[in-house]
Every structure is written in C-alpha cells, then in structure tokens.
Amino acid sequence: MAVIRLNILFVCTGNTCRSPMAEAILKAEHIEGVTVRSAGISAFSGAPVSGHSAALIREAGFEEPGPSAPADRETVDWADLILTMTDTHKRMLEQSFREAAGKTFTLNAYTGIGERDIADPFGGGAEDYRHTFEELRKAISVLADSLRRNM
C-alpha cells in the first residue's frame, strides 16, 4: 500500500506567531506522508519566530520552525491543503492566487471546531500567546486524528 503524500501550509499575517506555532505542533505529531510549512500574508522573508511563540514551542519540546516566509505562488502551488488562522487570510489568498481556491480553509472550520478566527496574540503578553497556543493545539489534535484516519 502506497503512502499518501500531503503538503499542508499554515497561514497567518506575519508568519511569526500563529502559523509557526501551528507548524511546530503538527510536525510534532510525526504523521507519515505529511509535510508542513507556514507562511504569512504580509510576511517578510527572514524574520524570527516571536519570542513568546518560540518559548512556548520550546517548552512543549517541539522543533522551532525557521524564519518567516511570505505566502507566494510557489508556496501556494506546493500546498495540497492551506489552513488559515482567519477568514480574512482565506479570502486574501483566494483573491491573490486562483490556485488557492478549493484547497484553502480556516483551521477551525476545517476541523469542525467552528467559524471563529484564531486570535492574533501579536503585541500581547505571554498569557495571550499561551491561550493561542492551546487553541491551536486543540484544533491540530482534531486535524491530526483526522489525518491519521485518512492517510
């Protein structure tokens, strides 16, 4: 039986807070055949993961993602599934890249958790980041279970 390959892209605004945390959480699930990246709608290449996000990733024992990257055509083409943090991110991707249509969803909608956006902790304190990290862990746990059943 052949292993199914699936490229998943998480997208937020600057690719320094939410999407790198989501990337680290899903990578830590070690699902065979799943490759994970993250990018940002308004990201600049090379920015480090935010300090609070990096601290939470390390505290959980996960591998810290590399520097920020913009959501560009090459990255969108690479992805089989694009999961955004907000409905605005989803709409912006679909407007900018026709290739994103049909494979872009908000994380919470895709996992059946609901339509609520995942709040941006940028500029907040450690507790704001922790709340977002736990919200992402919950959604990605549902995602990982689904992927394991269907891979």
C-alpha positions, 0 to 999 in steps of 0.5 A: 500500500502506497503512502499518501503524500500531503503538503499542508501550509499554515497561514497567518499575517506575519508568519511569526506567531500563529502559523509557526506555532501551528507548524511546530505542533503538527510536525510534532505529531510525526504523521507519515506522508505529511509535510508542513510549512507556514507562511504569512500574508504580509510576511517578510522573508527572514524574520524570527519566530516571536519570542513568546511563540518560540518559548512556548514551542520550546517548552512543549519540546517541539522543533522551532520552525525557521524564519518567516516566509511570505505566502507566494505562488510557489508556496501556494502551488506546493500546498495540497491543503492551506489552513488559515488562522482567519477568514480574512487570510482565506479570502486574501489568498483566494483573491491573490492566487486562483490556485488557492481556491478549493484547497484553502480553509480556516483551521477551525472550520476545517476541523469542525471546531467552528467559524471563529478566527484564531486570535492574533496574540501579536503585541500581547503578553505571554498569557495571550500567546499561551491561550493561542497556543492551546487553541491551536493545539486543540484544533491540530489534535482534531486535524491530526486524528483526522489525518491519521484516519485518512492517510 
